[in-house]
Each structure stands twice: as C-alpha cells, then as structure tokens.
Amino acid sequence: MTTPLRGLPMAVPEAGLPARVRIHEVGARDGLQNEKATVPTEVKAEFVRRLADAGLTTIEATSFVHPKWVPQLADAEALFPLVADLPADLPVLVPNERGLDRALALGATRVAVFASATESFARANLNRTVDEALAMFAPVVARAKEAGGHVRGYLSMCFGDPWEGAVPVEQVVRVCRELRDLGCDELSLGDTIGVATPGHVTALLTALNEAGLPTDTLGVHFHDTYGQALANTLAALRHGVTTVDASAGGLGGCPFAKSATGNLATEDLVWMLQGLGIDTGVDLGRLVATSVWMADRLGRPSPSRTVRALTPAPSHEDLGDSRGIEDRQGPRAHKEQ
C-alpha cells in the first residue's frame, strides 16, 4: 500500500509545540547531488513536480555550482525552466556571483549560500577559509537582496566536524551572526555528519537567541547517521523552530564529507508531525508514492522507514532488471567525490 494506515498515526498533540511546520524539501538537490550515476533532467523535473503535488511548498530545485564540483547538478539551466511554473517556492544554491547571475537570468527569486562553521570543511567545500568564504558571499547576498530576492544561509558542521571533532557553540554562533549581518533572511543549521543530540540542539538554539538571532529566522537540517534526526527535530520544535529541512525518501549525503549519510526522510518527519497534530499541508500517501517512484528510477529501495512500512517490498519485476540509472546508461562519466 502507498497510503497511511486507517486512523494512524493517531494525533496526540503535545503542549508548547508549533501548530504548523514548514518543510524545506531538499531531495531534488541535496538528495540527488551525491548520486554516482547521472539522473536525467526529465526525471529530476518530474520528481519536483510530484513533490509539489504532494503538498510541499518549498522545494530546493538545484544548485548553480560549477559542474566540475557537483556533476549531478550540471543541468541547472535546463532543469529550472521545467519547474518554474509550479505553485511552490523553488530556492536554488549559488556559490558565488557567477552562480547568482545564472540563477537570476532564469528568474529565480530565492537563493541560498552555503558556509561552514569550521575551517576544515570550508577548505574542503569551498577551498577558502571561513572568513574568505563569508567575504565571497557578501556581494552575492547584497545583489540578491537588491533584486528583491530571499536569501537563505546554510551553515554546515554546526554540531561536529569529521576533521576537527566537536565544534564549540560559540564558534557556530559567530558565523551565524556574520551570515545574518550579510543580510541572510533565514539560516539553516546543518548537522552535516549527523552527530547532534537533543541537548546540543537546545543549547545551540538558546545561544543563538541570546546572540540576537530570533528562532523564527532559524531552520534545522539533520542527518540521520546515528539515528538522532527525529529526536533532534523534536528538540528544535520544543524550542519553537518551525522550519525543518528534509529529503523525500531519505536521499542524500554530502560529496565533501565522507561520513555524511542520508538526510532526515521527509516521510518520517511527516509521520511524526501528524502524530503530534502539527499541520504540514503534505499528503503523506502522495509523498510516499513519489519516493517509491524515485527509488524505482534509482534502482534501489528507499531508506525511509515510513516508506518501507507503507509499501510492500519491491520485486525484481517492479524494478525492471533491478539495475539503477548508472547501469542502464553505462559507466559513470565522473569520479566518485
């Protein structure tokens, strides 16, 4: 079956939680960027359309990064016009002014920059120090705002770094304040390698509030490496956060941090939120069907627990010849990152 069980999850609200949560869907960008085989542009566009049809209102479409660094997203110019008519916000990542030019030329009105809380990841991801990266983003944010756009600031490694280990809260707060001062409308706090725990989440959010960053400008982006993503999300909700990043089917990772595993699955998040009586506007049945469809395109089952619980195990016939996009299209055209 691809629809929720009758009457389940039973809605049992918890006092003090938000009435509504906006899901920032990252499956089409963050979810697919680390796929080894090239996903056809038409498949990506259909994925975005199905996500919108499931009720998601913020869907990160692609990234205008140089194809050398993320070959999977080399089709940004071809993809964006195919989905631009959807009744949803379609933010795109832009690493620099050139990326911003490309995005603005296609009519994008919501962009995101991606910084790091640690020097090691700033070097690995952007080949710059933290401060050099912030300086690079300054004109990008300024020009996007001048064009009337909305700017999101991603901050990676907020809770731990594979090279540096534990990341001091005050270090994260410092970079968040810098991004806010550049003009970012919203910040997404990334647990890139999935090491956060609920107390750490609460401590960081509290420190950010004390530093003058209100909760309504903060979103959270958890990976489920250690099975903590939903627990960390609940801690954020109890603090008042109403924007949560998630990836349909639990797709994703990070090509620049080898220990980064999949994102929080959107279906798992929606199941929990429905059980808490929190509105998302998402049709869980349609969302599950979308992730099953995408898993078929990729030639493997979805890692989302909710998707697996609500659908039968795929047969070889369901998956065609059980080969993924890579095998059907021939060998990879680029090295694994």
N, C-alpha and C positions, 0 to 999 in steps of 0.2 A: 504494500500500500504506500501511497505517497501523500496521504493526508493524516493529520493528527488523530489520535485515538479519541473516541467519543467522550467529551467532557474532560479530557486531560490535555495539559496539566490543569488541575483544579486551581483556580485563582484564590490565593490566600495572601492578601496584602500585608505588608509589614509597615508599621508606623514610621514616618520620617523619611520614606523613600520618595523619589520624584514620581509624579503622576505620568509623565511621558519621557521617553528617551529617544534621542535621535541617533540612529545607527549610521555611522560613516562607513559605507561599504567599500572595502579596498580589494576585493577579489580580482577585479579585472586588471588592476595594476600591480599591487604588492603580491597578490595571489599568483599571478602568472609570470612575473618578471624572472623568476628563478627556474622556470621550466626549461629543461635541456633542449627539447625539440620546439621548433617554431610553430606557434599556434596561428593558423590562418586568420587574417584580418576579419574575414566574414564571420568566423566563429567567435572572435572577441566581441564584435558588434552585436551578434545575436545574444551572447552572454549578458552584455549590458542591457539590452532590451528586455530580456527575461527578468533580470533583476529589478528593473523599473516596473515591470508588470506585476511583480510580487509585492510591490508597495514600498520599495526602498526609494527614498527621496534624495539621498546624497550618495552618488556612485562615482568613485575615483576612476576616471576613464583610462588614463595613460600617463606617460611621462615624456617630456621633451628633452630628454637627456641624449647625449651623443650615442649613436648606435654602437660605437666601439665598446662602451661600458655596459650597456644593457641591450644586447642584440634583440631580445624578445620584443622590445618596445620600439624598434626601428620604424614601425609603420604608423607612428603617431599622427602624421599628417593625413594619412589615408583613413585612419580609424575615426578620428574625431568628427568629421563631417557626417559619418554614417549614423551617429547617435545624437548629434547636436539638437535634433528636434524633440527629444524626449522631455517629458514634464518632470525633470529632476535636475538638481544641481550636479554638474559634472566637473569637479575640480581636477586639475592636472598638475603634475610636478614640473617645476622649472629649476634647473640648477644654476642658471646664470642669465645674463641679459639676452644672449642669443636664444636660449630656450624660451625666454619670455616673448621675444619677438615672434617666434614661431607660433606660440600659443595665441597671442593677441591677434595675429594675422588670420586665425581661424575663428575668431570671435569668442574665445574662452574668457569668462568673466571671473572665474575662481581659480586661483593658482596656489601652489604650496612650495615652500623652500624646505630643505632638509639639512639641519645642522646636527652636531654631535656634542654631547656633554663631556666627552673625553678626547684627549689629544690623539690617542692611538687610533680610534675609529675615524676621527677627522682626517687623519693621514690616509687610512685605508680606503675611505669612501670618496674623499674629495681631493686628496693629495695636498692638503693645506692644514695649517694649524687651526684651532678653534676660532681664534680672533681673525685670521686671514679669511676664513670661510664667512664669518659674520660681515666682514668688510665687503666681500664679494656680493653678499645678499642685499646690502644696503640700497644700491641703486635699483635692484630688481623689485624690492618691496615698494620703494618710493614710486617707481614708474607704474607699477601695477595699481597702486592706490590712486595715482593721478588719473589713471584710465577708468577709475570708478570700480575697480575690482575688489574682491575679497581675498585676503591673504592668510593662509594657514602656515604656521611654522611647526614643522616636525622636529622633535628633538630625540635623537637616538641615544641608547646606552644610559638611560636615566636611573637604572637600578643595578647595573652591573655591566662589566666590560670583559671580554674574553682575554684581553691582554693585561688590563690594569686591575682586574678584580672588582672589589667593592668601590662604588662611586659615592663620595661624600654628598650628602643632601645639599650642602651649601654650594657645591660646585654646580649642581644642576640648577639651583635657584639663580645663580649668577648668569648662566647662559639664557635661561628663560627670560630674565629681566632684559637682557640685551635684545632678544628677539622681539619682546613687547615694545621696547623703545624704538626699534627699527620701524614699527608700525604694523606688526602682525595682529590681525583681528582675533586669532584663535591659536592656541598652542596644543599640540598633541604630544603627550608624554609617552615615549616609547620604551617598553621593556623588551629590547631587541633580541636578547638571548633567553628570555623567559625565566629569569631568576628572582623576580619580585615576589614578596609575600605580603599579606594584607596589612600588617603593622607598618611595613616600609611604605606602602602606598599612602596610608593615612598620614604618616609623618611628612612625606614629601608634599602632599596637598596642603597640609597645615602650614608648612614652612613657606610655600608659595603664597598662600593667603596673607601670611604675616609680612611678606615682602611686597605686598600691594597688588598681587595678581588675583583677581576675583575668580571664584570657582566657575562662574558661567562663561569664562573665556578658556577653560581647560577641557581637553578631551583626554581619554586614555587609550592606549594601544598596547594590548598584552599579547604575548606569545605563550603557547601552552607547553613549553619544553618540559617543565616539571609538574604539569597538571594543575597549575595555580591560576590560570587565566580567569575562570569564573569566580573564584574566591576573591581575587584581586579586584575584579569588576564590582562585586558586591560591596567591598570596602569603599570603592570610589563612589558608588551610588549612595551609600550611607553618609558620605561626606557632602553629597549634593551634586555630584557630577551628572550631567545629562547628555553628554556626547561620548559615545563608545565606538571605537573602531572595531571592525570585524570583517572576516573574509568568508564569503559563501563557500561552504564545503570544507572549511578549514585549510584552504590552499595557502601556500606562501612560505616564505623564508627570507633570507637576505643574502644576495650574492657576495657581499663583502664581509660577512661574519659567519664562518663555517658552522658555528654552534647554534645558529638561529634556526629553529624549526617552525612549524606552521603557526599561523595566526589563530586567534580565537575564532572558532567557527560561528558564523552568523546564526545558523540554526540552533546551536547550543545556547547562544545568548538569547535568542528569541524565546526558546522554551523556558528558560529561567525567568525572563521578564514577564512572560504571560502568566507563569505560576505566581509571580509577585503582584499580579494585577496592574502591571505597568504597560501603558499603551506604546506601541511602536509603529502602528499603521501597516505592519508587514503581515502578509498572508503566508503562514508557515507552510501550508501544503504546496503552494506555488513555489516557494523558495526551495523546499526540499526537492521538488521536481526539477528545478533549474540546476541544482547541484548534481543530481543524478545524471542529467543531460550532459553537464560539463565533464563529469567523471567518465562518461562514455566516450566523449571526444578525446580525453587524455588517456583512455585505455587502462584505467585503474579505479578501484573503489574510492569513494570519498572518505577521508579520515574523520569526518564529523560523526560524533557518537549519535546525535539525533538523526542524522540522515540514515545511518546504518540501522537504527532502531525502527525507523518508519518505512524502510524499504526492504524487500527480500534480497538475499544475496544474488548478485548478477551471475547469470550462466554464461558459458562460452558463446552461446548463440546471441545473448544480449549484447555482448561486447564484440560481435563480429568474429574476427580471427584473434581476438584478445591481444592485439598489438596496438600500442599507442601511436600518437601522431608521428613520433620520431621514426618508428619502424616502417610506417606506411609511406613516409615521404623520403626514406633513405637516411643515410648517416647525417649526423649533426654538421652544420656549417660553421660552428664556432666552438671554441674550447669551453669546457665547464669552468664557471667562475668560482 
